[in-house]
């Protein structure tokens, strides 16, 4: 029962975090459309302006998402230290899928909302609308006139009655592409989850335990690393000045841990990088730190 509640809580937390990212992107996109979007309404400029409005923020959001993902730097470190020798094709695909999937939430939201609103698409593709497909449209008008349709006040008076049909057609196309993108994204997420589950070497319950272990190890490692760094810094400052200014809690930690020494680079490298589930003599090894603690924690080998 407790495990089920915990898994539900983890799913809700993950879903809530992605919802916050999506809502932030929606708010940013809406604010941009209200305060900054200004279609040039000229041939050539419309398309380039619309393309930039959709693509540049999406690329920036994607790169930020990749850079802020810890798995990205685990993969980079693993390739630098071990040349990714122990990373199979399926594992690499699953890891890259996770990185890309998490980083794609904001850019895909930006693109989808832009398409569903239709304003950017209308600006970008109005000049490509064939006036011959509009019933009763006067002859002799080309893309120069159609490019002015996103700016209603720029459309000649005799063509004002065609504003609504052109806008309706372009919004229909934009929203159709947007919903197809939503469907495609949902299908990709489903296939990725299926592949991840099918290629997993362990069962669902043990995978849940592994996830809980990694979360606990990460939290404890970060807290302990902060304390270790503070104590080591205090020792070095004290050796230089002869004393160190600490509060009561830090003084107690310094008194308890008198033999804190720097950790050698070799040991840092051993616990850094991508880790795939492994077993040795029938016992699971849940992380690089677990493997180092069990089989390779001889600091004299540094």
N, C-alpha and C positions, 0 to 999 in steps of 0.2 A: 504493500500500500504506500509506504513512504517513498519507495523507488519510483512508483507511478506518479506520485504527486511531484517529486523532484523533476522527472522528465517533462511533465506538463509545464512546470514552472520554467524550465530551461527553454522550452519551445515558445512559451509566451514572451519570455525575455528577448529571445532572438527575433520573434515576430514584431514585438514592440519597438526594438531598436531599428529594424528596417523600416517600420512605419514612420518613425520619427525622421529618418533620413529622407524618405519619400515625401513626407509632409513639408519638410524644410525646402526640398527642391521645388515642390508645387508652389509654395509661398514665394520663393525667389523668382520662379518663372512668371507667376501672376504679376508680381510687382514690376518685373521688367516689361511685360506687355503693357501695363498701365502707364508707367512713367518714362520708359526709354524707347520702346518700339516705335519706329517711324519709317514706314515703307517709302523708298525714294520715288516709286511710281514712274520709273523710266525703263526703257528697254535695256536689258543686260544687267542693269544695276539691281533690279528686283530679285533676279535669280541668285546672284552672288550674295546679296544682303540676307536673303532668307536662308541660304545654305550656311552662311557664317553664324547666323543666330542660332541655328539648330546644332551645328557640329562643334563649334569652338567651346561653348560651355560644357557640352557632353564630354569632349576629350579632356578638358581640365578636371572635371569631376571624376572621370575614370582614373586619370593619373594620380590624383590625390587619394582615391580609394585604394589603388595598388600600393602607393608609397606608405600608407598608414596601416597596411595589413602586415602583421608579424610574420605570417607564412611566407611572404615575399622575400624577406630578408633571411629567413631560415633556408629557403631554397638557394638564394645567392651565396650564403655562407657554405652550404653543403657543396655547391658546385666549385667554389673557390678552394675549399679544404680537401674535398674528396673527388672532385670532377664528376659528381653525381653517378659514381660507378654502381652504387647499390640501389639506385632508383629505377625501378622497372617502368616500362611504357605505360601500363595501366595506372600505376601509382602516380607517375608524373602527370598523366591526363587528369586524374581525380584531384590532385593538388592544384594544378593550374585552373581546373574548373571551379574549385572552391574560391581561389583568389579572384578570378575574373568575375564569378557570380556575385561575390560580395561587393566588388568594386563597381559592378554594373548597375547597382540599384539606383543610384542618383542619376547617372546619364540616361538610362532607359526611361526613368520617370520624366526627365526633362523632355526627351524626344516624344514620348507618348502624350504628355499633356499638351505639348506644342501642336501635335497632329490632331488631337481631339478638339482643341480650341479652333483650329483651322486658320487662324489669323496669319501665321507665318507662311503656311502653304499657299494661301490665297495670294499673298504678296509675291512669293517666289514663282508661281506658275500661272499667274493671270495672263501674262504676255503670250503664253503658249496655247491659250484657248482659241480654238478655231471659230471665228465669227460666223462662218458659213453653217455651223451646226445650231445656231440660234435663229429660231423662226422669226422672220420679219426684220432681221438685222440689216441695216442699209449697206449697200456695196461700197467699195472703195476705202474701207477702214481695215487696217492691219494691226500688227503687234504693237505699234506705237500707241494706238488708242486703247487696246486691251490692257496694256501695262499701267494705264491710269485708273483702272477700275478699283483697286484697293483704296484710292483716295477719291472718295465720292464727289467732292467738290471740284475735282479736276476733270470729271467726265462731261463731255458736251451735253447740253440740255436735251437734244433730240435722242440721246442714248441713255438717259437716266432710267427709263423703264426697263432696261436690261440689267441694271445693277443687281436686283434680287435673283434673277435666274443664274447669272454668272457666279455670284457668291454662293448660292445654294449648291451648284454643281461642284465648285472647288472644295467646299466644306464636306460634301459627300465623299469626294475622293480622299481628302485628308483623313477623315474619321474612319473610312474603310481601311486605309493603310495602318492607322493607329490600332484598330482592333485586331487586325491580322498580326501586328507586331506583338500585341498582348498574348494572343493565342500561341504564337511561335515561342515566346519567352516561357510561357507556362509549360509547353511541351518539352523544351530544353531542360527546364528544372526537373521535370518528372523523369526524363531519361537519365540525367546526371545522378539523381538519387537512386534510381534502379541500378545503374552501373556501380555506384558506390557500395550499395548493399550486397550486390551479387559478387563483387570482387573482395569483399571483406573476409579475412581468414578466421574471424571469430563470430560467435553468436550475438544476438541482439542484447542479451543481458550483460554479457562480458564487455561488449562495446559501450554500453551505458556506464559500466564500472570504470572502463578505461577513460571515458570522457570526464567522469567525476575525478579520477586520479589526476589527469592532466590539469584540470581547473584548480584543484587543491595545490598541486605542486607549483604551478605558476604563481599563485597567490603567495604561498609560503616562501618561494624562492625570491620573489621581488621584495617582500618585507624583510627577509633575512639579509639580502644583498644590501638593502639600504642601511640596516643596522651595522653590518660588517664594514661598509664603506665609511660610515660615521666614526666607528671605533678606531679603524685604521688611520683615518685622518686625525682623530684626536691624539693618538699615540705619536704621530709625526709632528704635530703642532707642539705637543708637550716636550718632545725631544729637542725642538728648536728653541722654544721660549722658556722651558723649565716648568711651565704650568699650562693649563688649558681651561678656558671658560666653558663650563658645562652646567646644565641644570641637574636637578637631583636624580632624575631617572637616568640620564646619560652617564652620570658619575657612577651609579650602581652598575650599569651595563659595562662600563670600562673596568670597574673593580672585579666583576665576575669573569670577564673575558680578557685576561691579561696577555694571552699568547696569540692574539690575532696577527696573522702574517698574510702578505699578498699571495693571491692564488696564481700559479704559473700559467702562462699562455697555453701550454699543452693541455692542461685540464679544462681550461675554458673551451678550447677547440673540441675536446671530447664530448662536451655536453651541448655543443652548438650545432644547429643544422636540422635538416628534415629527419624525422624518425618514423620508420615503418615498424609495425608490430612484429616482434620476434619472440621466439621461445628458445630456451637452452636447458637441456635435460628435463624437458617437460614443464619448466617453470616460465611463466610469462615475464617479459621485460617490457615495461610500459612506457619507457622514455630513455633518452640518452643518459639522463641523470641516474635512472634506475640501473641501467647497464653499468655505468661507471661505478656506482656505489656497490654493486654486487661483485663485479669482476675486475675493475680496474682503478681502484681508489688508492693505489700506492703512490703517494706524493713524492717519493724518492726518485720516481721515474721522470720527473719534470725535467 
